């Protein structure tokens, strides 16, 4: 075991897979010589050469389009869209080509591409560097959508994504790159070295793409969440004194529905927390699934704590960000219902 930040864990996953499989290639904007805007690919080009790790033009549609062509010929591209906010020019390639290739070819072709995207706010990035577009991908059949919240899961999930024959949207909460974040922006940053989940095996291992994790057992209420909101929810549970069971979904789709259902049936209450906008966010799908599968076990209405239905504001970042106070208030409302 080695203690790693999430940046180092992601780099280690790509390092392992580049060494293990000659069909793996890594590319994107500033990914090669510079090592990525967040340094996730730092040193990989020097180690594996410019034919395996290389820079691409500023063309998200071109990056994803060439990856699909490579995948059809048997390669396993790992491409980076520098910020999730910039994926929109590639949306036609992702939705109409990558997600449909196996179906339209009757299984003659697979599309084993991994699209890495830093996402989320909390870094004063404003409206074009803070978006959480995960629900746009979970809506598309043929895509897998993943969002880890810690170094151990990040490496294991990325290895599983690279080895998967389906296209995987791999969303990385950039506020978590260098340490867990509980939503208290006024406090000093806590580094990953002080967290148990920074202990990461140096070699190859997998975290299954369809498995959630109960990160905090509890009996009063289930919190369904993912990404940065896992740590915000933990802080809210501690500060409210409510014995919340927190489920980190890890993979949004395919969803580990049995773990979700078992937790909600146990507690009888459910709060859903995500950073993305509320309307048609992934929390709405979660609420529908809980209602369908746990109706006779629910003791209170399902609560959602989300971002607001506005662009991510620069000047009012912490009014938008679903912090522990908002989550704790939802926990109390659920317990009092």
C-alpha atoms as one frame of an Amber mdcrd trajectory, in Angstrom:
protein
   0.000   0.000   0.000   1.083   3.562  -0.772  -0.657   6.739   0.328  -1.835
   8.647  -2.737  -3.887  11.678  -3.608  -6.686  11.108  -6.096  -4.491  12.661
  -8.790  -1.738  10.149  -8.039  -4.205   7.247  -7.891  -5.644   8.106 -11.314
  -2.135   8.427 -12.736  -1.207   5.072 -11.188  -4.234   3.419 -12.838  -3.223
   4.691 -16.261   0.409   3.752 -15.593  -0.601   0.197 -14.680  -2.823  -0.224
 -17.725  -0.351   1.305 -20.182   2.269  -1.175 -18.962  -0.149  -4.101 -18.869
  -1.889  -3.677 -22.224  -0.235  -2.388 -25.393  -3.665  -1.502 -26.813  -4.181
   1.255 -24.205  -3.479   4.817 -25.360  -3.952   8.046 -23.406  -4.541  11.435
 -25.000  -6.336  14.772 -24.777  -5.644  18.476 -24.444  -2.289  19.078 -22.681
  -2.259  15.436 -21.568   1.123  14.523 -23.047   4.152  16.756 -22.539   2.520
  18.997 -19.910   0.951  16.126 -17.987  -2.596  17.471 -17.869  -4.010  20.666
 -16.413  -4.470  18.853 -13.075  -1.251  16.805 -13.552  -3.077  13.468 -13.690
  -0.930  12.249 -16.601   2.332  13.807 -15.435   5.327  11.696 -16.480   3.393
   9.147 -18.502   4.583  10.398 -21.901   8.203  10.334 -20.752   7.729   6.734
 -19.587   5.657   5.282 -22.436   6.480   7.537 -25.378   4.544   9.966 -27.535
   2.783   7.217 -29.504   1.044   5.965 -26.343   0.493   9.249 -24.454   0.050
  12.352 -26.569  -1.581  15.755 -26.957  -4.681  16.400 -29.049  -6.017  19.557
 -30.698  -8.596  21.646 -28.847 -11.473  19.696 -30.364 -13.568  17.587 -28.006
 -15.551  16.163 -30.913 -12.303  15.210 -32.614 -10.858  13.651 -29.466 -13.889
  11.442 -28.849 -14.466  10.729 -32.541 -10.935   9.423 -33.073 -11.243   7.376
 -29.870 -14.327   5.643 -31.267 -12.455   4.812 -34.464  -9.508   3.480 -32.482
 -11.828   1.356 -30.357 -13.473  -0.137 -33.445 -10.000  -1.251 -34.565  -9.218
  -2.879 -31.224  -7.457  -0.172 -29.220  -8.540   0.991 -25.743  -8.343   4.789
 -25.719  -8.403   6.736 -22.455  -9.178  10.318 -23.398  -9.441  13.411 -21.260
 -11.917  16.236 -21.737 -10.157  18.963 -19.774 -13.321  20.022 -17.902 -16.697
  18.254 -17.968 -18.176  21.613 -18.965 -16.475  21.212 -22.358 -17.957  17.867
 -23.386 -20.898  19.407 -25.261 -19.127  19.657 -28.655 -18.482  15.900 -28.358
 -22.034  15.018 -27.335 -23.041  13.756 -30.774 -20.027  11.449 -30.914 -20.718
  10.186 -27.389 -24.473   9.689 -27.762 -24.933   8.795 -31.419 -21.729   6.827
 -32.017 -19.984   5.526 -28.876 -23.132   4.526 -27.016 -24.711   2.927 -30.090
 -21.794   1.148 -31.772 -22.344  -2.310 -30.285 -26.108  -2.159 -30.875 -25.992
  -0.853 -34.438 -23.326  -3.408 -35.420 -25.280  -6.309 -33.867 -22.333  -7.000
 -31.601 -19.670  -7.027 -34.319 -17.937  -4.003 -32.757 -17.352  -2.903 -29.169
 -16.469   0.601 -28.011 -14.011   0.232 -25.113 -13.266   3.914 -24.580 -12.908
   5.744 -21.280 -13.675   9.471 -21.240 -12.172  11.169 -18.180 -13.717  14.496
 -17.150 -12.986  16.664 -14.079 -16.336  17.880 -12.772 -18.042  19.824  -9.995
 -17.470  23.069  -8.142 -15.903  24.281  -4.972 -12.834  25.686  -6.730 -14.179
  29.147  -7.715 -14.383  28.053 -11.334 -17.628  29.831 -12.160 -20.284  28.741
 -14.598 -18.010  27.127 -17.235 -15.653  25.190 -14.952 -17.983  23.817 -12.261
 -20.741  21.810 -13.925 -21.884  18.333 -12.890 -23.488  16.877 -16.039 -23.770
  13.252 -14.883 -27.551  13.019 -15.484 -27.020  13.803 -19.175 -24.997  10.598
 -19.469 -27.105   8.311 -17.287 -30.018   9.109 -19.606 -28.180   7.521 -22.559
 -28.464   3.747 -22.904 -25.129   2.209 -23.838 -23.008   4.407 -21.560 -21.629
   3.612 -18.126 -21.266   6.571 -15.771 -18.795   6.527 -12.879 -17.861   9.074
 -10.193 -15.380   8.051  -7.467 -14.863  10.029  -4.274 -11.510   8.764  -2.976
  -8.103   7.559  -4.215  -8.676   3.844  -3.581 -11.931   3.774  -5.550 -10.584
   6.110  -8.228  -7.767   3.769  -9.189  -9.812   0.573  -8.985 -12.737   2.030
 -10.895 -10.528   3.552 -13.601  -8.801   0.215 -14.184 -12.212  -1.456 -14.448
 -13.359   1.261 -16.852 -10.328   0.818 -19.120 -10.873  -2.953 -19.178 -14.611
  -2.595 -19.876 -15.861  -3.217 -23.426 -18.464  -0.451 -23.081 -17.849   3.311
 -23.263 -17.380   4.682 -19.757 -17.891   8.299 -18.705 -15.443   8.715 -15.825
 -16.246  11.859 -13.848 -13.655  13.124 -11.355 -14.727  15.663  -8.694 -11.822
  18.060  -8.965 -12.410  19.481  -5.475 -11.338  16.029  -4.234  -8.133  15.739
  -6.260  -5.882  16.712  -3.355  -7.986  15.934  -0.294 -11.454  15.076   1.040
 -13.754  18.091   1.304 -16.646  18.264   3.769 -18.119  21.538   2.503 -16.556
  23.757   5.175 -14.608  26.001   2.829 -13.537  28.280   5.675 -11.434  25.526
   7.226  -7.903  24.470   6.162  -7.633  21.773   3.495  -7.319  18.251   4.865
  -4.813  16.254   2.764  -5.488  12.723   1.564  -2.525  11.505   3.604  -4.719
  11.831   6.709  -7.530   9.663   5.293  -7.664   5.853   5.351  -8.855   5.641
   1.734  -5.615   7.218   0.530  -3.959   3.810   1.026  -3.814   2.438  -2.512
  -2.168  -0.745  -3.855   0.632   0.063  -6.288  -0.282  -2.669  -8.762  -3.386
  -3.844 -10.577  -6.753  -4.208  -8.835 -10.379  -3.566  -9.741 -13.377  -1.977
  -8.091 -16.482  -3.349  -9.876 -18.297  -0.807 -12.031 -21.746  -1.692 -10.695
 -21.099  -1.666  -6.944 -22.066   0.934  -4.346 -20.393   1.205  -0.934 -21.949
   1.820   2.479 -19.375   4.295   3.789 -21.186   5.031   7.045 -23.575   2.468
   8.566 -26.618   3.907  10.340 -30.170   3.126  11.413 -32.139   6.416  11.179
 -32.053   7.493   7.541 -30.351   6.513   4.275 -28.352   9.135   2.365 -27.805
   8.306  -1.302 -24.961  10.334  -2.726 -21.700  10.312  -4.688 -18.588  12.380
  -5.391 -17.790  15.323  -3.134 -21.188  15.059  -1.467 -20.122  11.839   0.287
 -17.902  13.855   2.619 -20.423  16.683   2.932 -23.047  14.118   3.972 -20.697
  12.593   6.533 -20.133  16.030   8.047 -23.890  16.700   8.110 -24.594  13.417
   9.873 -21.945  14.107  12.483 -23.025  17.701  13.083 -26.744  16.894  13.253
 -26.311  13.917  15.563 -28.526  11.814  13.274 -27.438   8.227  12.739 -27.444
   8.349   8.947 -26.415   5.471   6.745 -24.471   6.937   3.824 -24.336   5.035
   0.541 -21.706   6.135  -1.978 -23.117   5.043  -5.329 -19.681   5.185  -7.047
 -21.196   4.004 -10.338 -24.357   5.897 -11.227 -25.242   3.609 -14.095 -25.483
   0.665 -14.014 -26.769   1.353 -10.501 -26.247  -1.026  -7.588 -29.962  -1.075
  -6.857 -29.876  -3.963  -4.343 -27.600  -1.992  -1.998 -29.827   1.088  -2.297
 -33.015  -0.871  -1.639 -31.560  -2.813   1.299 -30.430   0.386   3.011 -33.716
   2.272   2.550 -35.761  -0.721   3.701 -33.605  -0.870   6.826 -33.894   2.815
   7.763 -37.323   3.686   6.331 -36.159   7.161   5.302 -34.155   8.547   2.392
 -32.276  11.764   1.620 -30.630  12.176  -1.796 -27.701  14.566  -2.150 -25.913
  15.732  -5.290 -24.170  18.865  -6.479 -25.839  19.081  -9.896 -28.938  21.151
 -10.561 -32.179  19.829  -9.087 -34.616  19.574 -12.003 -34.104  16.310 -13.913
 -30.942  15.653 -11.927 -29.931  12.075 -11.185 -31.558  12.452  -7.779 -34.958
  12.438  -9.479 -34.249   8.984 -10.914 -33.044   7.787  -7.520 -36.217   9.099
  -5.870 -38.366   7.287  -8.425 -36.493   4.013  -7.892 -36.753   4.271  -4.108
 -40.470   5.001  -4.411 -40.979   1.998  -6.695 -38.990  -0.501  -4.640 -39.376
   0.743  -1.053 -42.820   2.367  -0.911 -44.209   0.249   1.926 -41.070   0.761
   4.011 -40.917   4.565   3.814 -41.771   6.442   7.004 -41.353   9.934   5.487
 -41.229  11.679   2.102 -37.954  11.406   0.182 -35.825  14.548   0.443 -33.436
  15.955  -2.186 -30.551  18.338  -1.473 -28.990  19.636  -4.692 -27.542  22.595
  -6.491 -29.981  25.272  -7.604 -31.537  25.520 -11.052 -29.157  28.270 -12.137
 -25.724  28.465 -13.722 -22.987  27.877 -11.165 -22.287  31.367  -9.744 -18.776
  32.639  -9.183 -19.506  35.258  -6.533 -22.031  33.113  -4.613 -20.277  29.762
  -4.822 -21.079  28.661  -1.280 -24.731  29.680  -1.532 -25.016  27.289  -4.479
 -22.835  24.467  -3.160 -24.956  21.971  -1.128 -23.093  22.310   2.155 -23.450
  20.349   5.390 -25.978  22.823   6.867 -28.431  22.194   4.012 -27.932  18.438
   4.210 -28.351  18.441   8.003 -31.593  20.412   7.665 -32.945  17.787   5.263
 -31.952  15.013   7.667 -33.867  16.739  10.477 -36.953  17.294   8.313 -36.974
  13.622   7.384 -36.703  12.518  10.999 -39.475  14.885  12.099 -41.941  13.931
   9.354
